[in-house]
Amino acid sequence: MTDGDYSASKKRDDHVSDQQRHTPPHLILGFDLRTVAVICLVVVPAFVYVVGRHGDKATFFLRPLWDSPQKPFNRIPHYYHPALPMATLCRLHGWGPTRDIPRRVFDAVLFSNEVDMLTIRWRELQPYVSRFVLLESNSTFTAIPKPLNFAANRAKFGFVEPRLTYGTIGGRFRAGENPFVEEAYQRLALDQLIRIAGVEDDDLVIMSDVDEIPSGHTVDLLRWCNGTPPVLHLQLRNYLYSYEFLYDYDSWRASVHVYRRGETKYGHFRRTDLLLTDSGWHCSFCFRHISDFVFKMKAYSHTDRVRFSHFLDRERIQDIICRGANLYDMLPEEYTFREIIGKMGPTPSSYSAVHLPAYLLENADEFRYLLPGNCIRESE
Ligand SMILES: *[C@@H]1O[C@H](CO)[C@@H](O)[C@H](O)[C@H]1NC(C)=O
């Protein structure tokens, strides 16, 4: 058939299969040969190179194909203004009436070496917490011996001393074991320590990592209102390296429990569908010294992400902090291509220090490295 016949047939009949049937054979062949050559000489070697060098990236980029997101949370709107009385705040959340005496609050954390974060946390929560419970081990989750850093710095925390229950636990030091096993073991010990600290039914227990700091007014709201949910996750703003880089709003692991003997267990995983919006700050890798970054990268549960030893170079780490880039050269861990692409590349600086923990701003000189414009870390 000729081209003229083809356009005539197209006018008569618009099927795609017609177009294929009428394409001259030499065009099919030419197209195929070029494509085959490009695939063999360019695409395949490039693919092999990229997967070899950035295997994790390839798997994370394809994550939407092999993994599905967790069930979405039921988001609870959060109302707050310092001028509003507690009765109004409780009512806005549908939680009233306000209690005559607030619930007692227990704040329970596993400690590694985050002395500054612990200071900011405890100063923020101090007016609302009845009992501070802290457990530390002489082992990291990856079975590396570590000093008892809290014991060495305990004098700095005199302001909570009368309300402190401090416990230590010996590491199991099983080399080669999955770090999550040691982590679970330490969290179980923390569960016992809360009971030793005297927790009773109807007390509130905050379960979160040291760097997941609920805002004071959030805890105050939860301790004053009757009828709050028995278990509630806290949505925290996610920061990276300092409060200068707001990464996203998706931190959810922190939770608050109305304690029930025999039911409530310490944990750092999904407990319920309820998530109270905008309830504080989660600052990941917010360390004063580069050596703290190296320790954390080697010591905690995702050591598999340190794929190349140059990841631990001090100049590289300093450069990444200032750019808000990724320490492990990884893609965002998201479940849709839109989210992965949206979060690719460095986190831009927010230039904002509005609505941060009060103690941090009151002591801005001491904590300069956590505030905008101060990404260069001090030498030790
Ligand atoms: C860790 O602590 C336990 C219990 O106190 C102790 O028996 C053990 O020797 C310690 N190990 C190291 C490496 O410090």
The ligand as an SDF file (V2000), in Angstrom:
LIG
                    3D

 14 14  0  0  0  0  0  0  0  0999 V2000
   28.0260   -2.9980   81.0440 C   0  0  0  0  0  0  0  0  0  0  0  0
   27.2760   -2.9910   82.2500 O   0  0  0  0  0  0  0  0  0  0  0  0
   27.1580   -4.2580   82.8490 C   0  0  0  0  0  0  0  0  0  0  0  0
   26.2120   -4.1040   84.0320 C   0  0  0  0  0  0  0  0  0  0  0  0
   26.5660   -3.0100   84.8290 O   0  0  0  0  0  0  0  0  0  0  0  0
   28.5450   -4.7650   83.2670 C   0  0  0  0  0  0  0  0  0  0  0  0
   28.4430   -6.0510   83.8610 O   0  0  0  0  0  0  0  0  0  0  0  0
   29.4100   -4.8380   82.0170 C   0  0  0  0  0  0  0  0  0  0  0  0
   30.7310   -5.2050   82.3750 O   0  0  0  0  0  0  0  0  0  0  0  0
   29.4300   -3.4960   81.2940 C   0  0  0  0  0  0  0  0  0  0  0  0
   30.1380   -3.6800   80.0470 N   0  0  0  0  0  0  0  0  0  0  0  0
   30.9350   -2.7460   79.5040 C   0  0  0  0  0  0  0  0  0  0  0  0
   31.5970   -3.1050   78.2210 C   0  0  0  0  0  0  0  0  0  0  0  0
   31.1250   -1.6630   80.0280 O   0  0  0  0  0  0  0  0  0  0  0  0
  1  2  1  0
  1 10  1  0
  2  3  1  0
  3  4  1  0
  3  6  1  0
  4  5  1  0
  6  7  1  0
  6  8  1  0
  8  9  1  0
  8 10  1  0
 10 11  1  0
 11 12  1  0
 12 13  1  0
 12 14  2  0
M  END
$$$$
